[in-house]
Amino acid sequence: MADERTPEEYRAFFAEVFAALDATPRTMKVKVFGEGLTIDLVDGNPVFKTVGGSAKADFRLRWLAEHPVPLTLGKKSVFTFIPTTGNRVKVRVK
């Protein structure tokens, strides 16, 4: 069964992660329960898609995908955010 969160809620959640990394740059692991969520990249920024629609984020081209694109999540995924040069963040998913 797909998660019932909206694409806008996912965008807001990941924006909070990036804000936390801005405040204190560090490697961060985050568990995401997002079955049915697809994350694509358009013009260097993530787009969060569910059956109910999509929401494009503006993370200032900081999301460096080290995962397949588009990425469709299962029940639980672990994201690893690794700050790098130029105020960018490598994003890995298990």
C-alpha positions, 0 to 999 in steps of 0.5 A: 500500500502506498504512503498517503503523504502528499508530494508537498509534505515530502518536499517540506520534509527534505527541505527541513533536512537541508536546513539542518545541514545548513545549520550544522554540516555533517553526514546525516542518515534519515529513514524515510517511509515513502512507499510509492514515492518517486524522486526524479531530478528536473533542472538539477532539483528533485521532484517528489511524485506520488499517485496524487501529484508532484511537487518540485523542490528548489534546493539551489542545485545542491542535491547530488544524486548518488542513486538511480534517477528516477528513484522509486521508494519501497516501504522504508529507505535510508537516505545518507546526506553527505555535505561536500564542496560548494555547499552541495550535498551527496545523496545516497539511498539504501 
